[in-house]
Amino acid sequence: TGVFAPVLDASASVEESTRPPAIDIPDVVAPAGTAKADAVDFPETAPAGDTARTDPPATPLRPATPKADTPRLPSSPQSPGDHVPQCRRDEVIADLRRILAKHAPRVRDMLVVLVRSCSISSDQNPMTRVGIPVPEFQTLLREQNAVQWLVSTLDFPFRSGVISVKDVDEVDPTGSLTTIIQLCLCLLRAMCRSNPANQHVVFTHFGVLQQYLGS
């Protein structure tokens, strides 16, 4: 190291001689009387495609206006004929009267014979006849679908929905329709007396027969 010491000292002196002098940068001082500027807040930039939303001013609530009562139609009666034009009602009644005038006597006589054949009794009045049941004849009527035929006969005058049971007297002032209805019920009663099988069949038509209960 001693050999190279003069060389190292010489190179160090060369580096110091060639190094540029340091420049001192003075601090910038605001002139006297100048106010310090406040920091400026830059608004945030909205993303592309997003626009500022402005809510519309709220509309003040108005008091609810009381509604006027809606006039109601008077309730209609429950009678089927009340919803049918009078001309249609007159037409149905006229047709029933023509049918009764032509077939009522024969139907009435046939029902009387059948009621008397269902029992043994000295009472010849089919409306009050009870007597001793004849099960063979009762069974024969059931097998011949007499129950269905009687129910259809009872329902036929009112099937159109124009008239009801309470209109029978208006439909037939002579009483033929009332007599046929009563005889049909008497025959059903005679068929069911002491005959559970017939009672079961008749009960399946209770929906049609219940309108005649108490009439």
C-alpha positions in Angstrom: 0.0 0.0 0.0 2.8 2.3 0.6 3.9 2.1 -3.0 0.4 3.1 -4.3 -0.2 5.8 -1.7 1.1 8.7 -3.9 -1.0 7.5 -6.8 -4.2 7.3 -4.7 -3.6 10.7 -3.3 -3.0 12.2 -6.7 -6.3 10.6 -8.1 -8.2 11.9 -5.1 -6.9 15.4 -5.7 -7.9 15.1 -9.4 -11.5 14.1 -8.6 -11.9 17.0 -6.1 -10.6 19.5 -8.7 -12.9 18.2 -11.4 -16.1 18.0 -9.2 -18.6 20.9 -10.0 -19.2 23.3 -7.2 -22.4 22.9 -5.2 -25.2 25.4 -5.9 -27.2 26.6 -3.0 -30.9 27.1 -3.9 -32.4 29.8 -1.6 -35.9 29.3 -0.2 -38.7 31.1 -2.1 -40.2 33.6 0.2 -43.5 35.3 -0.6 -43.3 39.1 -0.9 -44.5 41.1 2.0 -48.2 41.8 1.9 -49.1 38.9 -0.3 -51.9 36.6 1.1 -51.3 32.9 1.2 -53.4 31.1 -1.4 -55.9 28.6 -0.1 -55.9 25.0 -1.3 -58.1 24.4 -4.3 -60.6 21.5 -4.1 -61.1 19.9 -7.5 -64.5 18.2 -8.0 -64.4 14.5 -8.4 -64.8 13.4 -12.0 -67.8 11.2 -12.6 -67.2 7.9 -14.4 -67.9 7.8 -18.1 -71.6 7.3 -18.9 -72.8 8.2 -15.4 -74.8 11.4 -15.2 -75.7 13.3 -12.1 -79.2 12.5 -10.8 -81.4 15.2 -9.5 -84.5 14.1 -7.6 -87.7 16.1 -8.5 -89.1 18.2 -5.7 -91.5 16.3 -3.5 -95.1 16.9 -4.3 -97.0 17.8 -1.1 -99.7 15.3 -0.2 -103.3 16.3 -0.7 -106.1 15.2 1.6 -108.1 12.3 0.2 -111.3 13.4 -1.4 -114.2 11.4 0.2 -115.9 9.2 -2.4 -119.6 9.5 -3.0 -121.7 6.5 -2.2 -122.3 4.4 -5.3 -126.0 3.8 -5.8 -126.9 0.2 -5.4 -129.4 -1.7 -7.5 -132.3 -3.1 -5.5 -131.8 -6.8 -4.8 -133.8 -9.0 -7.1 -136.1 -11.7 -5.8 -135.1 -15.3 -5.8 -137.9 -16.6 -7.9 -136.6 -18.0 -11.3 -139.3 -16.1 -13.3 -138.1 -12.7 -12.0 -135.1 -12.7 -14.4 -137.0 -13.9 -17.5 -138.9 -11.5 -19.9 -142.7 -11.7 -19.5 -143.1 -12.9 -23.1 -140.8 -15.9 -22.5 -142.7 -16.7 -19.3 -146.0 -16.5 -21.1 -144.7 -18.8 -23.8 -143.5 -21.5 -21.3 -146.8 -21.4 -19.4 -148.8 -21.7 -22.7 -146.7 -24.8 -23.7 -147.3 -26.5 -20.3 -151.0 -25.9 -20.5 -151.2 -27.5 -24.0 -149.2 -30.5 -22.7 -151.4 -30.9 -19.6 -154.6 -30.6 -21.7 -153.4 -33.4 -23.9 -151.7 -35.9 -21.5 -152.8 -35.1 -18.0 -155.9 -37.4 -17.8 -154.0 -40.5 -19.1 -150.9 -39.8 -16.8 -153.2 -39.3 -13.8 -155.1 -42.6 -14.4 -151.8 -44.5 -14.8 -150.4 -43.2 -11.6 -153.5 -44.2 -9.7 -153.3 -47.8 -10.9 -149.6 -48.0 -10.0 -150.2 -46.6 -6.5 -152.9 -49.2 -5.8 -150.8 -52.0 -7.1 -148.0 -51.4 -4.6 -150.1 -52.4 -1.6 -153.1 -54.4 -0.5 -155.8 -52.2 1.1 -159.5 -51.5 0.9 -158.8 -47.8 0.7 -159.1 -46.8 -3.0 -157.9 -43.2 -2.5 -154.3 -43.1 -3.7 -153.6 -40.1 -1.6 -154.3 -41.8 1.7 -153.8 -45.5 0.8 -151.3 -47.4 3.0 -152.1 -51.1 3.2 -149.8 -54.1 3.1 -146.8 -53.6 0.7 -146.4 -55.9 -2.3 -142.6 -56.3 -2.5 -142.7 -58.1 -5.9 -144.5 -55.2 -7.6 -142.2 -52.6 -5.8 -139.1 -54.4 -7.1 -140.6 -54.6 -10.6 -141.1 -50.8 -10.7 -137.5 -50.2 -9.5 -136.2 -52.6 -12.2 -138.2 -50.8 -14.8 -136.6 -47.4 -13.8 -139.9 -46.1 -12.5 -138.0 -43.9 -10.0 -136.1 -42.1 -12.7 -139.3 -41.7 -14.7 -141.2 -40.2 -11.7 -138.3 -37.8 -10.9 -138.2 -36.7 -14.5 -141.9 -36.1 -14.5 -141.7 -34.0 -11.4 -138.8 -31.9 -12.8 -140.2 -31.4 -16.3 -142.4 -28.4 -15.7 -139.6 -26.5 -14.0 -136.7 -27.6 -16.1 -136.7 -24.3 -18.1 -136.0 -22.3 -15.0 -138.8 -19.9 -15.9 -141.3 -21.0 -13.2 -141.0 -22.7 -9.8 -143.1 -24.9 -7.6 -144.9 -21.9 -6.1 -146.1 -21.0 -9.6 -148.1 -24.2 -10.1 -151.5 -22.7 -9.5 -150.8 -19.9 -12.0 -149.6 -22.4 -14.6 -152.6 -24.7 -14.3 -155.7 -23.2 -12.6 -157.6 -26.5 -13.2 -155.3 -28.3 -10.7 -154.2 -31.1 -13.1 -150.5 -30.3 -12.6 -150.9 -30.3 -8.8 -152.7 -33.7 -8.9 -150.0 -35.3 -11.1 -147.2 -34.0 -8.7 -149.1 -35.4 -5.7 -149.6 -38.8 -7.4 -145.9 -39.0 -8.3 -145.0 -38.5 -4.7 -147.6 -41.0 -3.5 -146.2 -43.6 -5.8 -142.6 -43.0 -4.6 -143.9 -43.4 -1.0 -145.7 -46.6 -1.9 -142.6 -48.0 -3.6 -140.4 -47.2 -0.6 -142.6 -48.6 2.2 -140.8 -51.5 3.8 -138.4 -51.7 0.9 -134.8 -50.6 1.7 -133.5 -51.1 -1.9 -136.1 -48.8 -3.3 -135.5 -46.3 -0.5 -131.8 -46.2 -1.4 -132.6 -45.5 -5.1 -135.1 -42.7 -4.2 -132.6 -41.1 -1.8 -130.1 -40.6 -4.7 -132.7 -38.1 -6.2 -133.2 -36.2 -2.9 -131.9 -33.0 -4.6 -134.9 -32.8 -6.9 -137.4 -34.1 -4.3 -136.5 -31.7 -1.5 -138.3 -28.8 -3.1 -141.6 -30.6 -2.6 -141.1 -31.2 1.1 -143.7 -29.4 3.1 -145.4 -28.1 -0.1 
